[in-house]
Amino acid sequence: MKQYRWATLGCGVIARELAQAMAERGQMLYAVANRTPEKAVAFAAQYGIPKVYAHLEEVFADPEVDILYISTPHNTHISFLRQALAAGKHVLCEKSITLNSAELEEALALAQEQEHHVVLAEAMTIYHMPLYRKLQAVIQSGALGKLRLVQMNFGSDKEYDMTNRFFNRSLAGGALLDIGVYALSFVRWFFSSSPTEVLSQVKFAPTGVDESAGILLKNKEEEMATVLLSLHAKQPKRGAISFEKGYVEIFDYPRGEEAVITYNQDGRKEVLSAGSTAQALRYEVEDMERTVSGEGDEMYMSYTRDVMELMTKIRRDWGMRYPEEEI
């Protein structure tokens, strides 16, 4: 396979994990761009990155860049996606990939234009962890029977500071786009089809973004899911999937490496292990490169679209909009 030249737009925690994942593969990032050039220079020095741009926009014009990883705050994504896709760059974008479905459809249309025809994908770890593919093989074998119910928890206890990105409306803060995207992506992975019935409740932070939320989902197959989210109440990152013949538990599910299956008939437990939490970014990079090269299509954008449609509907039901959506 061709060795692709990656650039990162943003140099925060995720960008550091990306640089480390590249190093583990015996590669390095080709370039780094950031709104604060001094941070980009320091980042490049730390990870041996040869190219730093004086101006952020230069990354889009550089013909040497094959794939761009965007890890800036998600309310900035659509602006950068427009520029990157119009320049013919393949893009792997942090979640939530956009603020809403309209933005995502615009980006997908641009990516699919014959003039560009590039790969656009969301960096959703769940879709790339080996554990989930191994578990799917068990499910498809019929050993567990039909899916009945999914239960999701994801809660963190962020400092109650209304100026930080978690609670800041101007930075598209709130639980749904920050952590709910993981829970809904988990549900979509196991559901036979996208949910068609959605009920929810929300508790707002003083800034008007969603601090906590409860969501009920059902699809046409009558598979059901419950999702409980909070930015101000610590919960285990636990996913439980109930089937006719047993149930599956996965802890730390965004980067899960172990699942425990309990069979109903005799209580027997089976432990499935695959992959490594520490290698999550590497799995994303490798799947992206396979897709770009045409060797596979493992980026699950149909699931990304389904999840974005759900989040857009849920926020619409809440009457919650971000400043960019009020223009």
N, C-alpha and C positions, 0 to 999 in steps of 0.2 A: 504494500500500500504506500502511496505517496506520503511523504512527511509534510504535513501542513504547517503553515506559519500562523500561529495564534497571537492575537493581541488582546489585552484586557483593557476595558474601559471602566475605570474604578480600581482602587488599590486598597480596599478594606480587607476584612477577614476572609471573605470568599475568594478574593483575588489571590490572597496569600496561599490558600488551600490549592487553588488552581496552579500556582507556580510550583508548589511542592509536588503536586500530582505529575506535572510535566517533568520535574527533576527525577522522580521515581521511574519514569519511562526513558530516562537518558536523554531528555530534551530540555529545552528552555523556552520560555515565552519569547516571541520575536520582538514584541513592543508593548509599551504601556502608555495609556493616556489618562489624564485626570484633570479635573477642573482647577486643581491647585498644582501647578507644575513642579513645585518643590517636593511635594509628596511623591510624585511620579519619579523624580530623580532619585530619591532615597529608596524607593521600592525597587527600581532598576538596579541600583548598586547592591542591594541586599540579595537579589536573586539572579544577578548576572545577565540582565536583560539588555540587549545591545541597543535598542531603539527607544528613545523618549521624545515625545512631541512637545514643542514649545506651546502649541495651541491644540486644544482638544480636538477640534474639527479636522486636524491633519490626518488622524487615524483613518477617516473615511476615504480620503483621497489617495492613501498610500497603496499602490498597486501590488506591493509585496504581501499585504495582509490577506490571508485566505479566510480565516474564521475569527470573528470578533466575539468575545465573551463580555456581556454587559452586566455589571454588578452594582450599578448606581441605584439610588432610591427609586421604587417602582413608579412614582408619578413622573419621572423623567424618561421612562423607557420608550414611550411612543415617539418622542422627538428624536431620540437616538436611533430607534429602529427605522424611522423614515429615511434618515441620512445613510445609515449603513446598508439597508436593502437597496436603496436607489443607486448606491455605489457598487452594487453587485457583490457584497460581502455575505457569506454565510454567517448566521448569528445564533449563538446559544445565549439565552437571556435568563437572568435570575427571575425567580417567581416573586411575586405575581407578575407574569409577563407583561400585562397591561393593566389599566385601571378597570376596564369594562370590555364587553363584547364588541362594541362598535370599533374601539381602537384595535382590538385583536384582528377583526375581520379586515380592517384597512391594511394592517401589516401583512397579513397572509396574502391578500390580493396583490400587494406590491412584490412580495417574495415570489409569487407564482407567475408574474408577468413574464412573457417570453423573453423580453429584453434582459431581465435579471435572472429569473428562474434559479433561485438559491434556496438553501435550506434554512428555515426559521424554526427554532425549537425552544421550549422552556426547560430550564435546568431543574427538573423535578426529580430528586434523588430516588424516590420510590420506584419510578419506572425503569431504573437502571441497576438497582441492587440485585445481585444474583439470587438472593433469598426469595424474592417475589416470583421469579421465573421458576425456581425449583418448586415452590408451593403451588404455582399454577399447574404444573405437571401432575401433582398429586390430585388436585381438584378435578382436572380433566380426565383422570383415570377412573373417576366415579367412586373412589374410596370413601369420600365424605358425603356423597349425595348432593342434593340441591341446596343452594344457598337460601337461608331464611332471614338472617339478621346480622347487621354490622353495628358495633358499638365503638365509638371513637372518643378519646379524651386528649386534649392538648391544652395545658394551662401553664403559664409562667407567671412569676411575680415580679413584674418590672417596677422599678422605682416610680413612685407616683409623681412624676415630673411632667407637667403638661407641655413642656417645650421640647422634650426628646422625640425622636422619630416615631416611637410607638403610639404616642397620644396626640401628636401634632397633625392637625387636619391639613395643613399646607404641605406636609410630607406624605400625605395619603396614609396616615397612621390608622390603627385599628386592628382588632384581632383577626377579622375575616381574611383580609389580604395578606397579613403577615404569617399567621399560623394556620388559619382555616383552610388555606389552599392545600396544605399537606393532608389534612383530614379528609377533605373532599376528594382529593386525588386518590387517596387510599380507598375510599368508598367506590369511586369510579373504576378502579383497577379490578375489584371483585364483582361489582354489579354486572349483570348480563346486558343491561342497557342503561342509558342515562336516566336519572330520576325524572318523573313527570309530575309528581306531587311534592310540594315543598311547603312546610310550615316552620315558622321560627319565632323566637323571642329575643330581645336584645336589651342589654343595659348599656347606656351611653356613658362615656367619660365626660367630665365637664367641658371638654373641647368639642364635643359633638361626634366623636368617632366611637366605634363600638368597642367597649371595654370587655364585655362578656356576651356570649350568645349561646343559645340552644337551638338546634336545627333537627327537624324530622324529615326524612326522605322516603319516597316509595316510587318504584318504577312499574312498568306495565306487567312485568313478571311477578309483581307483588313482593319483591325483595325489599326489605326495609332497613333503614339505618338511623341511628341517633348520633349526633355530634354535639359535644360540649366543649366550648372554647373560653379561654379567659387570658387576659394580659395582667390580671391582678389577683390571681388565685392559683397557686401552684397545684398542678395535677400531674400524674404520671403520663408519659407519652405512650398510651396503651391503645392497641387496636385488638378487638375481639370479633371473630367472624364465626357465626353459628350456622352449621349445616344440618341436614337431616340426621347424619350419623356421627357427628362429633363437632367440636369447636376448636378454633385456633386462636392462640394468644401471641401477640408480638409486642414487645416492649421496645421503647426508643425507635418506633417504627419509621420515622423519616429516613433513617439510615440502618434499618434493621438487618441483623446478621443471624438471628436465631428465632425460630418459631416453635411453639409447643402445641402439638395436636393432642387433644383428649378425646378418645372414642367413647360414645355414649353407652354402648352395650356392656362393656366390661371395665370402663374407667382407665383402660390402658393409655399410657402417654407415649408419644413419639416426638423426639426432638429433631427438627430440621435445622441444619446449619449450612450457610453458604455465604461466601464473600466476607468482606471486612468493612466495618464502619469507617475505619480510617481511610479506606480506598474509594469512598463515595464519589469524589470528584473525578478520579481516574476512570471509573466506569462510565460516567457521563461523557467525558472526553472521547473515550474509545468508541462508544455508540455513535456519537456525533460524527466522528471521522468515518466510520463505516457507512453512515447514511450519506455523507457528502460524497464519498467515493463511489456510491451506487451499489455497494456490496450488501446493503441491508436498509431497512426502514424501521428503525427502532426508537423513534423519538416520540411516538404516541401523541401527535398533535390533535387527533380527533378527541382524545381524552381531555387534553388541555382546553379545547374549545368547549366541551361539555361542562367542565368545571368553571370556566369563565362565565358561561351562560348562567349557571347556578348562582355564582357570586353576584353577578349583575342583577338577577331577579331578586335575590335576598336583600340586597341593599336598596333596591327600588321599593320593596315592600316596607322597609324601615323608613323610607323617605330620607335616606342618608346619601348625600352627594359631596364630592370633593370640589374644590374651587375650579379645577380644570373642566369639570362637567357642567358648570353653571354659566360658561361663556356663551 
